C-alpha cells in the first residue's frame, strides 16, 4: 500500500484555532516587519522559491518541504520512480472491491468497472463506496507517467460517474512531473512532484482547489510553518474567523476559571495584516504560558477571507509554531527567541504571492506591434509586465489613474489607488481618502487607448468558469485527514 508520509503537522496546539478569513473594517494597515537578527541572516542568505497551487513562497534553501492534501479539484498524487508500486496498488484496490458485497444491491460485488486507458497507460477503477451502496462511488485512476506513477482519487455520486471518469482521464493527460525547484510559467497548479496545467478553453474542473503545504527549518528543527489554501466562502461567517475564535476562547476560559493558565498567554502582536494582493487579514502572534510538562511556545496564526470564486484570492490560513518535537507542540523548549520568531514569520510570510504566468523568457526581444501574450493574461503588482497594452485592475473602486491603464512591456506592474471611507471631518472638507494596494491586473487590449478596449476580452483558461459555484464540500473543508474528494459537479 502506497502512503505519503506527512512529516509536517498542519495543526496547532489549540491556542490559535483553524479558521476562515477575517473580514475587518475599512481602515487598512500594513504591519512593520521585524528585521532579521544577526544569527538568522545566514539562514536566509540562500533561499529557494517553492511553488504550491497557483502561488509561490521563498524559504531558506535548507528548509524541508512537506505536503498535505492537494485537491485540484480531486486528489492527485504523483510518485516518482514508482509506477510498479502504483500498478500493485491498482490490483489491490480491484481485489478489495471484488471481495466486498453491496447488500442493498442483491449482494453484487462493489466493483463496477475497470477501464484500461492507453494514453497515458493506466486504468480507471470504479466501485460502490461501501457495502450499503447508497449512491456514492469511489473512483481511482492509476497511470504511468514516464517512470513515475500517478493516482487520482475521488468519491462522486453515482449520477455523475461518466463526467467524473472523463475528468480523471483529462487530468491524466495533462499532469507532468515537477521537481521542487521548478516554478512553471503557465497557468495551473503545482502539487508535490507534479504540475497540472489548466485545460485550454473552459476548464471542466470546478475551481474548488485545496492545497496544504508546510516547511520545517533545518537550523531550528522545532519550528514549522504551514499554509492551507481553499476556496473562499460564498458568504462571510464571522464565527469562522481567527479573531472571533480567539475572543470566544478567551470568554470560555474565563467562564471556566478566571485564573485559567491559558489566560496568561502573551500576545507579541495582534491585529490587521496585509500580504500582496489579498487585502486585509488578521494575525495573532502569541507566546503560550509555561505549564507542567508543556513548554511555553510560539503559536502564530494568520487568516484571510479571500474572494468567492476567485482562485487567486482564496481562503488562506497560515500558522507557525516552535517547541515542536515528534509533531507535538510544547514537547521541547523553543530555539528561537520572541524577536527571532517574529522575524522568521515576517520574512517568510511576506513572500507569499501569486505565481506569474505567461511571462516571456528572459532576453526575448518584444515589441508593441507583435503581441505575444493572450488577452485575459493576469499579472500581480510587483511583477514585470509581460506585454505592452491596456491592463485592468481587479479593484473596481480604483480612482487614481483609473481601473484601466496602459502599461509598457518590462515595466513593474503598479499598485492601485482605492477610494476609502471618509471621516466626518474629511466629509466636511470635501476630501476623499485613498489607499494604495497591490492588485491583480488583467490584459484587456493591445491598444494604448483604454477607451476602445474590448470589455469582453476573454480570460485565460484557468480563470474561465470562476463564476461557477464552488463546491460546498471544498468550502466547508477546514482540515482533517481526507484522502479522496468528491467532484463538485452534480452535488446537492
N, C-alpha and C positions, 0 to 999 in steps of 0.2 A: 504494500500500500504506500503510495507516494504521499508524503506530507511535506509541508513547508514550515520550517522552524522559525517562528517569530520571536526573535530574541529581545525585541523592544516592546515593552508593555505600554499599550495605548490606553492608559487609565491613570487615575490619580489615587492618592491615599484617602480621598474622601473629603478633603478640605475644599478644593476647587472642583465642583461637580461638573460633569459633562453638560453642555448647554447649547442652546441655539444662539443666534446673534442678538446683539443689543441694538435696539433702535432708540437712540437718545435724541435729545432736543436739538435746537438749531445751532448753538454755539459749537464750532468745531475747534479742536485743539490738537496741536502737534506736541508730543512729549519730547523733551530734550534728552537726547540719547547719552548714555553714560560712556565715557571713553574707556578704552581697554587699559587696565593696569599693566605695568611692565612685564610681569611674568606670563601674561596671556598673549602679549603681542606676537611672540614667536609662533604660537599655535595658529594664528591667523595670517602669518606671512605667506603661507602656502595653502590656498583654498581650492575647492572644486565646485563646479556647478552641477547640481543634481536636478534632473527633470522628473516631475511627477504630475501625472494627469496633463493638464494644459498649462502648468505652472513650472517654475524653477526656483531654486534657492541656492545660496552659497554657504558652504560649511567648510570647516577645516579639512584639508586633504586627508588627514589621518582618521577622520570620523568614520564610524561604521554605520552603514545604512541598513535599515530593516524595514521590510514592507509588511503591511497588514492587508486588508481586503482591497481588491481592485475590481469594481463592477462598472463596465463601460458599454452598455448598461447591464450586462450579465457578467458573472465571474469568469475571468480569463487568466489562466496560469501557464507560464512558459517555463519548461525545464530543460536547461542547456545539456546537450550530450546525453539525453535520457529518453530517446524515442522508444527504445526497447522496454524501459520501465513503464512508459505510458501505454504501450501495447498490452503489457501484462495487466495493467490497471483496467483496461477495457475488457479483457477476458474475464477478470474477476467480477467486474460490475455486471456483465451479462449473466454470469453464473448465479449471482445473488438474486437478480430479478427472476431468473428461471426457477429458482428453488422456492420462492415465496408465492403464495396464492392470494388472489383477491376474493375475499369471502362474499362480497356483495355482487360479484360477477360470476357466480357459479364455480368458484374456486379455480378460475383460469389463472395461469402464471401472470405475475406482474409485468413481465416483459411484453412489450407491444411490438417493437420493430427494431431491426438492426440494419442500417443503411450504409453500404460501402460507398466511399467517396474517392474519386480518383484525383481530383485537383482541388486541394492538395490530398495526398494519400491519407486515408483515415476512415473512421466510422462515426456515425451518429446513432446513439442508442437511446431509445425512448421506452419508458415504462410507467406504471402507476406508482404514485409516491409511497403508498402503503397498502397493507392488506385490506383496509376498509374501502379503498378505491372510490373516493367520493368526488372525483373530478379534477384532482390536481395531479400533474405528471412530474416526473423527474427526467430531464433530457441532458445527456452529456455527449460532447463531441471530443473525439480523440484523434489527433492529427500529427503528421510528420512535417517538421519544419527544418530542412537540412538534417543535421544530426540531433536536433532538439525535438522535444515533444511538447504538444500544446493540448491542454484540456479546457474545454468550455463547459460551464455548469449553469443550469437554470432549472427553475421549478414553475412552469407555466400552467395555466388552466388547459383542460382538455380541448376547449373550444378554439384555442389558438395554437394548436400543435403544429400545423403546417407553417404558419407565419414564424413561429419560433425556430423551427428547423431551418428555414431559409435564412433567418438572422444568424444562426450559428454557422451556416455554410458561408455567408458573406464575411463574417469575422475571420474564419479560417483562411479565406482567400487573401485577406488584406494584412493579417498580422505578420510582423517580421521581428527578427531578433535585434536586440539592442544591448550594448554594454552600458555600464553605469555612467561613463563619461560622455556618451553621445547625447546631444541636445538637438533633436530634429528641427528642421526649419519649415516643416509642412504641418497643416492643421491635423490634430489628432491627439491621442492620449498616450503618455508614457506610463508603462507598467513595469513591474520587475522583470528584467531580462527581455523586455519586448516593447514594441511600439505599434499601436493600432491607428493607422491613418483614417481620416474621415472618408466616407464614401463620396464619390463625385455626384453632383446633383443633390437632391433632397435625401438626407440620410434616413434609412429605415429605422435606425435605432432611436429610441426616445432618449433625450439628453438627461436621463436620470443617472448621472455619473457619481460614483462614490470611490474615493481614493484615501488610503491611510498609509502614512509613512513615518518613520522615526529615525533618530540619529543618536548614537552614543559616542561620547568624546573619549578618545584613546588616552589623552593626558589626564582626564578626570573621569574614570570609568563609572563613578557613582552618579554621573549626570546624564540625563537623557531628555530629549526633546521630541515631541510628537505632533503631527499635523493630521487632522481629519477634515476632509472636504466632501460635501454632499450638496444636492440642490437646495437652494434657499426655499423656505416655506412660502406657500401662496399667501398666507395670512399671518401677520405677526402675532405671536403669543408671548406676552411678557414673562409668563411663568417659566418659559424655556431659556431665558437669558441667564448668563452667568451673574450679572448684577442682582437680579431678582432672587436667584437661588442662594447667593451669599447672604442677602438680607434675611431670607426665610430661615436659613441655617442658624443665623445668629439669634433670631427670635425663638426658635425651637430650643436651642441650647440654654438660653436664659430661662425659658419656662421649665426646663428640666432641672436646672441647677444654676442659680445666679453666679456661682463660683466655679462653673464648669471649666476644666483645664483648657479646653479648646477656645474659650473666650479670650484667652491670653495670647492668641495669635497676633503677631506683629505684621502690619501691612507696610511694606517698604515703598510701595507705590500703588495707587488705586485710582482709576478714573478713565477718561476717554483716551483713545489711541487711534491713530490713523496709519495705514500702511498702503503705499502705492495708490491704486485707484479704487480701493474698496470702501472708501468713505469712512464713517466713524464707527469704531468698535469700542469695546470695553475690556480693560485689563485689570488684573489684581495680582500683585507680586507680594507674596506672603512668606513669612518665616514662622513655622509652627512652633509651639512651646515644647520644651523638653518634657518627656513623660517617662514613667517607669518602663524600661525595656524598649522604648521607642525614642530614637534620637530626634532632636529638632532638625527640620529640613526646610529647604526652599521649595515652595509649591506655587508655581507661576501659572497663570491661565489668561487666555485672551479669546474673545469670540467676535465674529462679525455676522450680521444678519444676512447680508447679501441682497441680491435682487432676483425675484422669482423668474424662472425660465431663462436666466442668463448664465450660461456655463462659465463665463469669465468673471462673474461676481457671485460666487456660490456661498453657501454656509461654510464658515471656516472656524475650527476650534483648534487652538494651539496651546500646548501645555509643556511645561518643563519642570522636572524635579531633580533634586540632589539627594544624597543619602540613600541611593538605591544599591541593594546587594541581592543577588538572586531574584531580581524583579520584585523585591519587597521594599517599599518606601520606609525609611526610618531604621533600616537594619544596620546602617553604619553612619558615622559622622560625615557631614559634607566636607569635601575637599576644597570647595570654593567659599570664600568669604561672601558676605552680603553684597558688597560692592562688585566683587568679581562675578557673582551670579547674575546681577543685573546687567553688567557689561556684556556677558556672553549672550544673554537673552536679547538685548538690544541689537547687538552686532548681527546675530543670525536672523532674527525675525524681520529686521528692516530690509533684508534682501529678497524676501518672498515677492514674486512678481509674475505677471502673465508672460508666458513664453512667446516671443515674437515669431511670426510665421511669414512665409513668402519673401524673405529677405534675399537680395541678390548676393552672390558670393563676393567676398572682399576683392577689390581690384577690378571688378567688372565695369566696363565703360557703359554709361547710360545717358540718354538724352531725353528731353521732354517730348520730342516728337516720336519717340519709339517706346510707348508704354509696354512694360513687361509684367506689371502686377495687375491682377484682375480687379475689377470693381467689386467692392464689398470687402476687400482685404482690411484686416484690423491691425492696429499698432498702438501700443500703450505709450503714455507720456514717459519721456526719458529715453525711448528707443530711437534709433536712426531711421529717418523717413525712407522707405524703400522705393517710393515713386512720387515724382512731381505731380501735383494735381490738387483738386479740391477735396478736403477731408472734413468729415462731420463728426462732432463730439457726441458722445453718449449722454452728455448732460444737457437736457432740453432747456434748462434755465440759464444757459450761458449768456453773458451780457457783453463783456469787453471783447471786442474782436468778433463777436457773433459765434453762433454754434458751428458755422462753417467758415473755413478759411483756406487759402491756397498755401500749401507747404511744399517747399522745394526738396527734391531728392538729395539725401545726405544731411539735411538739417535735423536737429533734435526735435522730436515730437513735443510740442509745448504743453504747458498746463492750461487750464481754462478758468476764466473768472465766472463765478456763480453768484447770483444775487442772494443776499442774506435777508433776514427779517430785521427791519429797522427797529431800534429802540424808540421809546416815546420822544426823547429829545431829538433823535435823528429825524423822526416824522415831522416834528415842529420846524426843524431847519430845512426840511425837504431833501435830506440826504438819503442815499441808498447804499448800504454797506455791501461790500463784495468780498469774496474769499477765493483764493487761488487753490485749485485742486488738480491732482493728476486725473486723467481720464482715458477712455479708450476711443481712439479715432478710427473712423471708417472711410475708406476711399470711395467717393461717390461720383467723381468725374475727373477727366484729364485736363479740362479747360480751366484756365486761371480765373475765369469769371464765375463766381458762385451763383449768379442769378440764372444761369442757363444750365445748371446741373440737373441731371436726371434724378429726380427724387426717388424713383423706384429702382435705383441701382441694386442689382442682386447681391445678396450676402454670400460670403464664402460657404463652401459645403458644410463645415462644422457649425455654422451659425444658422443654417436653414432648419426649419422645424422647431425653433425655440419657442414659438407661440403655442406649440402642442402642450398638453397638460403633462406636468412632471408626475411620475408615479407616486401614489400615496405611500407605497412601501419605502421608496427611497427617501421621501420627505420625512417620514416618521422614524427613520433608522437613526439611532444615536449611538450604537455601539454593540458589543457582544460578538461572539464568535459565530459567524454565519458563512458557510461555505458555498451556498448557492443563492441565486437571486431569481426573482420572478420578473419576466419582461413586463413592462408597464402596459403594453397593448392589451386591450380587452378586459382589464380588471374592473371590478366593481368598486 
